[in-house]
Amino acid sequence: MRCFLTSKWGPVATGVVVGILAPILVHLGNPGNMGMCVACFTRDIAGALGLHRAAIVQYLRPEIPGLLLGAFGASMVFGEMRPRGGSSPITRFFLGVFAMVGALIFLGCPWRAYLRLAGGDLTAVAGILGLISGIGIGIGFLWKGFNLGRSRPTSKASGYVMPVVMLGLLALLAASPLMGRTPEGDPTGPIFFSAKGPGSMHASVAVSLAVGAIIGWMAQRSRFCTVGAFRDLIMLKDPHLFWGIAALVVSAAVTNAALGQFKLGVEGQPVAQPSHLWNFLGMMLSGLAFTLAGGCPGRQVIMSGEGDSDAGVFVLGMLVGAAVAHNFTLASSVKGPSPYVMGAWALGMLFCLAVGFLSRNENV
């Protein structure tokens, strides 16, 4: 199994497992076409921590700690736990912020874009095309020598920070502490849970954590990445990561059909917004930010589990980005994009383009 996951078939195997387990999580209680969405689940965690007060998306999703801890376990077992960092951390933080803003315009990360498509949601097509466009812009910078700087070895302690944070989130989920209530009877925190909406929909903690850990382990070994797949296909003519995406979509479509969850069309899709233009533009912003940062949100979580502090900073940027998106009314709803989204999207694109241009080395 060690050799298999690190072979050219590793991403395919990982894609198949994600494609099977994600729809099963939906069947067991997760929101529709949201069996595994790093952006959506990070947003829910931000809400559970009180970083935003959108009451329908607050839950300490165990899948994210599972992903990171699964990757951490694999990296420890196979000697790939290498604490490192120092590659433009503040830039990576804001790339994470704007990647999340774009993802919440679309209502999903690249993983969910493919899972939505595999569930029959045709609104995902514009998002996937936008994602590829954003990756293409990022590749243009990579061809011009884009580089955020060298990552250097750091202390062992820094490599354990994100795994410990994830254990802390699981402890908070288990304890669900409540410090009091307002005169109206509403909880004052520190942890908040949705009583209705997507945040109230979830599979059991044990199953969600186990699925996250399995996927995290496999993704760490196989280097599964939904953004790196197109980057390598275009730049290196190497399709082995791309076949992982194809395997994910096919296996998820089959699993959804078997579970009666496949619904082909545009109207009435779960947790999706109808604007094709903003689905495209939102994922274009995310695709560019992910490419400049070096990987999709799932890959960033996985690298955080391997001791990569720069990836950890990006993940924290996504957490803050989720809070910003909801506190400033930038996230879309099922009715469509927010009226305030244009300025935020333009600011995000300007930031990413400035990072791309200013971080080039024309001599490379």
MINU-705390 format. One record per residue (C-alpha): residue in one letter; residue number from 1; y, z, x. Coordinates in steps of 0.05 Angstrom, whole numbers, plus 32768, in hexadecimal, padded with zeros to 4 digits. Layout:
residues N
(node 'A', NUM, (Y, Z, X)) ...
end
This chain:
residues 364
(node 'M', 1, (8000, 8000, 8000)) (node 'R', 2, (802E, 800F, 803A)) (node 'C', 3, (8026, 7FC9, 8056)) (node 'F', 4, (8027, 7FA9, 8011)) (node 'L', 5, (806B, 7FC6, 7FFB)) (node 'T', 6, (808B, 7FB1, 803C)) (node 'S', 7, (806F, 7F6B, 8038)) (node 'K', 8, (808D, 7F30, 8014)) (node 'W', 9, (8069, 7F47, 7FD5)) (node 'G', 10, (808B, 7F8C, 7FD5)) (node 'P', 11, (80C9, 7F77, 7FAD)) (node 'V', 12, (809C, 7F52, 7F7B)) (node 'A', 13, (8072, 7F91, 7F71)) (node 'T', 14, (80B0, 7FBB, 7F6A)) (node 'G', 15, (80CE, 7F8A, 7F38)) (node 'V', 16, (808E, 7F8B, 7F0F)) (node 'V', 17, (808D, 7FD8, 7F0D)) (node 'V', 18, (80D7, 7FDB, 7EF9)) (node 'G', 19, (80CB, 7FA6, 7EC5)) (node 'I', 20, (8091, 7FCD, 7EA6)) (node 'L', 21, (80AB, 8014, 7EAC)) (node 'A', 22, (80F3, 8007, 7E95)) (node 'P', 23, (80DF, 7FED, 7E50)) (node 'I', 24, (80AD, 8026, 7E4A)) (node 'L', 25, (80E6, 8057, 7E55)) (node 'V', 26, (810B, 8035, 7E1C)) (node 'H', 27, (80CD, 803B, 7DF1)) (node 'L', 28, (80CB, 8085, 7E02)) (node 'G', 29, (8113, 8092, 7DEF)) (node 'N', 30, (8145, 8072, 7E1F)) (node 'P', 31, (817C, 8045, 7DFF)) (node 'G', 32, (816A, 7FFD, 7DF1)) (node 'N', 33, (8163, 7FD0, 7E2E)) (node 'M', 34, (8178, 800C, 7E58)) (node 'G', 35, (8137, 8024, 7E76)) (node 'M', 36, (8155, 8023, 7EBB)) (node 'C', 37, (81A0, 8018, 7EC6)) (node 'V', 38, (81BF, 8039, 7F03)) (node 'A', 39, (8206, 802E, 7EEA)) (node 'C', 40, (81FA, 8047, 7EA3)) (node 'F', 41, (81D3, 8083, 7EBA)) (node 'T', 42, (8208, 8095, 7EEE)) (node 'R', 43, (823C, 8091, 7EB6)) (node 'D', 44, (8212, 80C0, 7E8C)) (node 'I', 45, (820D, 80F1, 7EC6)) (node 'A', 46, (8258, 80EE, 7ECF)) (node 'G', 47, (8260, 80FF, 7E86)) (node 'A', 48, (822E, 8138, 7E8A)) (node 'L', 49, (8256, 8156, 7EC4)) (node 'G', 50, (8295, 8152, 7E9A)) (node 'L', 51, (82B6, 811D, 7EC5)) (node 'H', 52, (82C3, 80F6, 7E85)) (node 'R', 53, (82C1, 810C, 7E3D)) (node 'A', 54, (82A2, 80D0, 7E1A)) (node 'A', 55, (8274, 80FA, 7DEF)) (node 'I', 56, (8241, 80C4, 7DE2)) (node 'V', 57, (822F, 80B8, 7E2C)) (node 'Q', 58, (8222, 80FD, 7E4A)) (node 'Y', 59, (81DD, 810D, 7E66)) (node 'L', 60, (81C2, 8120, 7EAA)) (node 'R', 61, (8193, 80E5, 7EB0)) (node 'P', 62, (8156, 80F8, 7EDB)) (node 'E', 63, (8149, 80B0, 7EEF)) (node 'I', 64, (8181, 80B0, 7F23)) (node 'P', 65, (8169, 80EF, 7F47)) (node 'G', 66, (8123, 80D2, 7F42)) (node 'L', 67, (8139, 8091, 7F63)) (node 'L', 68, (815B, 80B5, 7F9C)) (node 'L', 69, (8125, 80EA, 7FA7)) (node 'G', 70, (80EE, 80B5, 7FA4)) (node 'A', 71, (8112, 808E, 7FDA)) (node 'F', 72, (811D, 80CE, 8001)) (node 'G', 73, (80D3, 80DE, 7FFE)) (node 'A', 74, (80BE, 8099, 8015)) (node 'S', 75, (80F0, 8099, 804E)) (node 'M', 76, (80D6, 80DD, 8066)) (node 'V', 77, (808D, 80C9, 8062)) (node 'F', 78, (8097, 8087, 8086)) (node 'G', 79, (80C9, 809F, 80BA)) (node 'E', 80, (8104, 8079, 809E)) (node 'M', 81, (8131, 80B5, 8090)) (node 'R', 82, (816B, 80A2, 80BE)) (node 'P', 83, (81AC, 80C8, 80AF)) (node 'R', 84, (81E6, 8099, 80BC)) (node 'G', 85, (822D, 808B, 80A5)) (node 'G', 86, (8274, 807D, 80B9)) (node 'S', 87, (827A, 8035, 80A1)) (node 'S', 88, (82BD, 8034, 807B)) (node 'P', 89, (82AB, 806D, 804C)) (node 'I', 90, (82EC, 806D, 8025)) (node 'T', 91, (82E7, 8022, 801A)) (node 'R', 92, (82A0, 8029, 8002)) (node 'F', 93, (82B6, 8061, 7FD2)) (node 'F', 94, (82E7, 8033, 7FAF)) (node 'L', 95, (82B6, 7FFA, 7FAF)) (node 'G', 96, (8289, 8029, 7F89)) (node 'V', 97, (82C2, 803A, 7F58)) (node 'F', 98, (82D1, 7FF1, 7F49)) (node 'A', 99, (8288, 7FDD, 7F47)) (node 'M', 100, (827F, 8010, 7F0F)) (node 'V', 101, (82BE, 7FF8, 7EEA)) (node 'G', 102, (82A1, 7FB1, 7EEA)) (node 'A', 103, (825C, 7FCA, 7ED5)) (node 'L', 104, (8279, 7FF1, 7E9A)) (node 'I', 105, (82A0, 7FB4, 7E83)) (node 'F', 106, (825D, 7F90, 7E7F)) (node 'L', 107, (8238, 7FD0, 7E6A)) (node 'G', 108, (8202, 7FD1, 7EA0)) (node 'C', 109, (81F1, 7FC8, 7EE9)) (node 'P', 110, (81CA, 7F8C, 7F05)) (node 'W', 111, (8188, 7FAE, 7EF5)) (node 'R', 112, (819C, 7FB5, 7EAC)) (node 'A', 113, (81B7, 7F6E, 7EAA)) (node 'Y', 114, (8171, 7F55, 7EB9)) (node 'L', 115, (8151, 7F88, 7E8A)) (node 'R', 116, (8180, 7F73, 7E53)) (node 'L', 117, (816D, 7F2A, 7E5D)) (node 'A', 118, (8123, 7F3E, 7E5D)) (node 'G', 119, (812F, 7F60, 7E1A)) (node 'G', 120, (814B, 7F20, 7DFC)) (node 'D', 121, (8195, 7F33, 7E03)) (node 'L', 122, (81B8, 7EF1, 7E10)) (node 'T', 123, (81FB, 7F13, 7E1C)) (node 'A', 124, (81DD, 7F26, 7E5F)) (node 'V', 125, (81DE, 7EDD, 7E76)) (node 'A', 126, (822A, 7EDC, 7E80)) (node 'G', 127, (8224, 7F1E, 7EA6)) (node 'I', 128, (81EF, 7F03, 7ED5)) (node 'L', 129, (8217, 7EC4, 7EE2)) (node 'G', 130, (8253, 7EF0, 7EF2)) (node 'L', 131, (8229, 7F1B, 7F20)) (node 'I', 132, (8212, 7EDD, 7F46)) (node 'S', 133, (825A, 7EC5, 7F4A)) (node 'G', 134, (8271, 7F08, 7F67)) (node 'I', 135, (8238, 7F07, 7F99)) (node 'G', 136, (824D, 7EC0, 7FAB)) (node 'I', 137, (8294, 7ED7, 7FBA)) (node 'G', 138, (8278, 7F0F, 7FE5)) (node 'I', 139, (824C, 7EDE, 800A)) (node 'G', 140, (828A, 7EB5, 801B)) (node 'F', 141, (82A6, 7EF3, 803E)) (node 'L', 142, (8263, 7F01, 8061)) (node 'W', 143, (8263, 7EB9, 807C)) (node 'K', 144, (82A9, 7EC8, 8098)) (node 'G', 145, (828F, 7F05, 80BD)) (node 'F', 146, (829E, 7F3C, 808A)) (node 'N', 147, (828A, 7F80, 80A4)) (node 'L', 148, (829D, 7FC6, 808F)) (node 'G', 149, (828D, 7FE1, 80D4)) (node 'R', 150, (8251, 7FFE, 80F6)) (node 'S', 151, (822A, 8038, 80D8)) (node 'R', 152, (8218, 806D, 810C)) (node 'P', 153, (81E4, 80A3, 810F)) (node 'T', 154, (81FB, 80E6, 80F2)) (node 'S', 155, (81DE, 812C, 80EF)) (node 'K', 156, (819E, 8139, 80C9)) (node 'A', 157, (81C4, 8166, 8099)) (node 'S', 158, (81EC, 812B, 807F)) (node 'G', 159, (81AC, 8106, 806D)) (node 'Y', 160, (8197, 813E, 803F)) (node 'V', 161, (81D8, 8144, 8018)) (node 'M', 162, (81C9, 8112, 7FE1)) (node 'P', 163, (8181, 8128, 7FD6)) (node 'V', 164, (819A, 8170, 7FCF)) (node 'V', 165, (81D0, 8159, 7F9E)) (node 'M', 166, (819A, 8137, 7F74)) (node 'L', 167, (8170, 8176, 7F74)) (node 'G', 168, (81AE, 819B, 7F5D)) (node 'L', 169, (81B7, 816A, 7F23)) (node 'L', 170, (816E, 8175, 7F0E)) (node 'A', 171, (8179, 81C1, 7F12)) (node 'L', 172, (81B6, 81BA, 7EE4)) (node 'L', 173, (818E, 818F, 7EB4)) (node 'A', 174, (8157, 81C3, 7EB2)) (node 'A', 175, (8187, 81FE, 7EAA)) (node 'S', 176, (81BA, 81DB, 7E7D)) (node 'P', 177, (81ED, 8213, 7E89)) (node 'L', 178, (8221, 821F, 7E53)) (node 'M', 179, (825D, 824A, 7E66)) (node 'G', 180, (8279, 824F, 7E1F)) (node 'R', 181, (8294, 822A, 7DE3)) (node 'T', 182, (82D9, 8217, 7DC9)) (node 'P', 183, (82F3, 8236, 7D88)) (node 'E', 184, (82DA, 81F7, 7D66)) (node 'G', 185, (8294, 8203, 7D80)) (node 'D', 186, (8293, 81CC, 7DB4)) (node 'P', 187, (8271, 81DC, 7DF6)) (node 'T', 188, (829F, 81E9, 7E31)) (node 'G', 189, (826C, 81D4, 7E65)) (node 'P', 190, (8261, 81D0, 7E9F)) (node 'I', 191, (822B, 81A0, 7E87)) (node 'F', 192, (8233, 8175, 7E4A)) (node 'F', 193, (81FE, 8151, 7E21)) (node 'S', 194, (8209, 811B, 7DED)) (node 'A', 195, (81F6, 812C, 7DA6)) (node 'K', 196, (81F6, 80E3, 7D91)) (node 'G', 197, (81FC, 809E, 7DB0)) (node 'P', 198, (81DA, 8083, 7DEF)) (node 'G', 199, (81E1, 80C5, 7E14)) (node 'S', 200, (81B5, 80E7, 7DE0)) (node 'M', 201, (817E, 80B4, 7DE9)) (node 'H', 202, (814D, 80C2, 7E21)) (node 'A', 203, (8104, 80C7, 7E34)) (node 'S', 204, (80E9, 810A, 7E49)) (node 'V', 205, (8104, 8128, 7E8A)) (node 'A', 206, (80C0, 8127, 7EAC)) (node 'V', 207, (80B1, 80DE, 7E9C)) (node 'S', 208, (80F8, 80C7, 7EAE)) (node 'L', 209, (80F6, 80EC, 7EF0)) (node 'A', 210, (80B0, 80D2, 7F01)) (node 'V', 211, (80C4, 808A, 7EF1)) (node 'G', 212, (8102, 8090, 7F1B)) (node 'A', 213, (80DB, 80AD, 7F56)) (node 'I', 214, (80A6, 8076, 7F53)) (node 'I', 215, (80DA, 803F, 7F52)) (node 'G', 216, (8102, 8062, 7F88)) (node 'W', 217, (80C5, 8067, 7FB5)) (node 'M', 218, (80B2, 801E, 7FAB)) (node 'A', 219, (80F9, 8004, 7FB1)) (node 'Q', 220, (8103, 8029, 7FF3)) (node 'R', 221, (80C5, 800A, 8010)) (node 'S', 222, (80D1, 7FC4, 7FF6)) (node 'R', 223, (811D, 7FC2, 8000)) (node 'F', 224, (8123, 7FAB, 7FB7)) (node 'C', 225, (816B, 7F97, 7FA8)) (node 'T', 226, (8186, 7F6E, 7F6F)) (node 'V', 227, (81C4, 7F59, 7F95)) (node 'G', 228, (81A4, 7F4E, 7FD9)) (node 'A', 229, (8173, 7F1F, 7FB6)) (node 'F', 230, (81A9, 7EEB, 7FAA)) (node 'R', 231, (81CC, 7EFA, 7FEC)) (node 'D', 232, (818D, 7EEC, 8013)) (node 'L', 233, (817A, 7EB0, 7FE8)) (node 'I', 234, (81BD, 7E8F, 7FF4)) (node 'M', 235, (81CC, 7EA4, 803B)) (node 'L', 236, (8187, 7EA5, 805A)) (node 'K', 237, (8160, 7E79, 802A)) (node 'D', 238, (8131, 7EB5, 8025)) (node 'P', 239, (8117, 7EBE, 7FDD)) (node 'H', 240, (80E9, 7EFB, 7FE6)) (node 'L', 241, (811B, 7F2C, 7FC6)) (node 'F', 242, (812B, 7EF9, 7F90)) (node 'W', 243, (80E2, 7EF7, 7F7A)) (node 'G', 244, (80E9, 7F41, 7F6C)) (node 'I', 245, (811F, 7F32, 7F39)) (node 'A', 246, (80F5, 7EFC, 7F1A)) (node 'A', 247, (80BA, 7F2B, 7F16)) (node 'L', 248, (80E6, 7F60, 7EF5)) (node 'V', 249, (80FF, 7F31, 7EBF)) (node 'V', 250, (80BA, 7F14, 7EAF)) (node 'S', 251, (8095, 7F57, 7EAE)) (node 'A', 252, (80CC, 7F78, 7E85)) (node 'A', 253, (80CC, 7F3F, 7E52)) (node 'V', 254, (8081, 7F44, 7E4A)) (node 'T', 255, (8084, 7F90, 7E44)) (node 'N', 256, (80BD, 7F8D, 7E11)) (node 'A', 257, (8096, 7F5A, 7DE8)) (node 'A', 258, (8058, 7F86, 7DEA)) (node 'L', 259, (8080, 7FC3, 7DD4)) (node 'G', 260, (80A5, 7F9D, 7D9D)) (node 'Q', 261, (80E7, 7FA4, 7DC1)) (node 'F', 262, (80F8, 7F5B, 7DCF)) (node 'K', 263, (8131, 7F41, 7DA4)) (node 'L', 264, (814C, 7EFD, 7DB7)) (node 'G', 265, (8195, 7EF0, 7DA6)) (node 'V', 266, (81DD, 7F03, 7DB0)) (node 'E', 267, (81EE, 7F2E, 7D73)) (node 'G', 268, (81DA, 7F76, 7D6B)) (node 'Q', 269, (81BF, 7F81, 7DB1)) (node 'P', 270, (81BB, 7FCB, 7DC5)) (node 'V', 271, (81F5, 7FE6, 7DEF)) (node 'A', 272, (8212, 7FA1, 7DFD)) (node 'Q', 273, (8257, 7F84, 7DF1)) (node 'P', 274, (8262, 7F3E, 7DD5)) (node 'S', 275, (8298, 7F21, 7E03)) (node 'H', 276, (8276, 7EEE, 7E31)) (node 'L', 277, (82B6, 7EE7, 7E59)) (node 'W', 278, (82BB, 7F31, 7E6A)) (node 'N', 279, (8270, 7F37, 7E74)) (node 'F', 280, (8279, 7F01, 7EA9)) (node 'L', 281, (82B8, 7F1E, 7EC8)) (node 'G', 282, (829F, 7F66, 7EC8)) (node 'M', 283, (8260, 7F54, 7EEE)) (node 'M', 284, (8287, 7F26, 7F1D)) (node 'L', 285, (82AF, 7F63, 7F33)) (node 'S', 286, (8270, 7F8D, 7F3A)) (node 'G', 287, (824B, 7F56, 7F5F)) (node 'L', 288, (8283, 7F4F, 7F92)) (node 'A', 289, (8288, 7F9A, 7F9C)) (node 'F', 290, (823D, 7FA2, 7FA4)) (node 'T', 291, (8239, 7F69, 7FD6)) (node 'L', 292, (8272, 7F85, 8000)) (node 'A', 293, (8251, 7FC9, 7FFF)) (node 'G', 294, (820D, 7FAC, 8014)) (node 'G', 295, (81E1, 7FB3, 7FD7)) (node 'C', 296, (81D9, 7FBD, 7F8C)) (node 'P', 297, (81E2, 8003, 7F6D)) (node 'G', 298, (8198, 8010, 7F6F)) (node 'R', 299, (8196, 7FFE, 7FB8)) (node 'Q', 300, (81D1, 802C, 7FC6)) (node 'V', 301, (81AC, 8066, 7FA6)) (node 'I', 302, (816E, 8055, 7FCE)) (node 'M', 303, (8195, 8052, 8010)) (node 'S', 304, (81B5, 8095, 7FFE)) (node 'G', 305, (816F, 80B2, 7FFC)) (node 'E', 306, (8162, 8096, 8042)) (node 'G', 307, (819C, 80BD, 805E)) (node 'D', 308, (81D2, 8087, 805A)) (node 'S', 309, (8212, 80AE, 804D)) (node 'D', 310, (823A, 806E, 8043)) (node 'A', 311, (820D, 805B, 8009)) (node 'G', 312, (8214, 80A3, 7FEF)) (node 'V', 313, (8260, 809B, 7FF0)) (node 'F', 314, (8258, 805A, 7FC8)) (node 'V', 315, (822D, 807F, 7F94)) (node 'L', 316, (8261, 80B6, 7F8E)) (node 'G', 317, (8295, 807F, 7F85)) (node 'M', 318, (826C, 8065, 7F4B)) (node 'L', 319, (826A, 80AA, 7F2D)) (node 'V', 320, (82B6, 80AF, 7F31)) (node 'G', 321, (82BD, 8067, 7F19)) (node 'A', 322, (8296, 8079, 7EDA)) (node 'A', 323, (82C6, 80B2, 7ECD)) (node 'V', 324, (8302, 8085, 7EDA)) (node 'A', 325, (82E7, 804F, 7EAC)) (node 'H', 326, (82DE, 807E, 7E71)) (node 'N', 327, (831B, 80AA, 7E7D)) (node 'F', 328, (8348, 806C, 7E81)) (node 'T', 329, (8325, 8049, 7E47)) (node 'L', 330, (830B, 8010, 7E73)) (node 'A', 331, (82C2, 8010, 7E5E)) (node 'S', 332, (82AD, 7FDE, 7E29)) (node 'S', 333, (828E, 7FF1, 7DE7)) (node 'V', 334, (825D, 7FCB, 7DBC)) (node 'K', 335, (829B, 7FAD, 7D9A)) (node 'G', 336, (82B4, 7F8E, 7DDA)) (node 'P', 337, (82DE, 7F9C, 7E18)) (node 'S', 338, (8316, 7FCF, 7E19)) (node 'P', 339, (835D, 7FB4, 7E10)) (node 'Y', 340, (836E, 7FD4, 7E53)) (node 'V', 341, (8338, 7FB2, 7E7B)) (node 'M', 342, (8360, 7F77, 7E97)) (node 'G', 343, (838C, 7FA0, 7EC5)) (node 'A', 344, (8352, 7FCA, 7EE0)) (node 'W', 345, (8328, 7F8B, 7EEC)) (node 'A', 346, (8362, 7F6A, 7F11)) (node 'L', 347, (836E, 7FA7, 7F3B)) (node 'G', 348, (8324, 7FAB, 7F4C)) (node 'M', 349, (8321, 7F62, 7F60)) (node 'L', 350, (8360, 7F68, 7F8A)) (node 'F', 351, (8342, 7FA4, 7FAE)) (node 'C', 352, (82FF, 7F82, 7FBC)) (node 'L', 353, (8320, 7F41, 7FD2)) (node 'A', 354, (834F, 7F67, 8000)) (node 'V', 355, (8314, 7F8C, 801E)) (node 'G', 356, (82F0, 7F4A, 8028)) (node 'F', 357, (832A, 7F28, 804A)) (node 'L', 358, (8340, 7F63, 8075)) (node 'S', 359, (82FA, 7F73, 808D)) (node 'R', 360, (82E9, 7F2D, 80A8)) (node 'N', 361, (82DB, 7F1C, 80EF)) (node 'E', 362, (82E8, 7ED1, 80F5)) (node 'N', 363, (82C5, 7ECF, 8138)) (node 'V', 364, (8282, 7EE4, 811D)) 
end
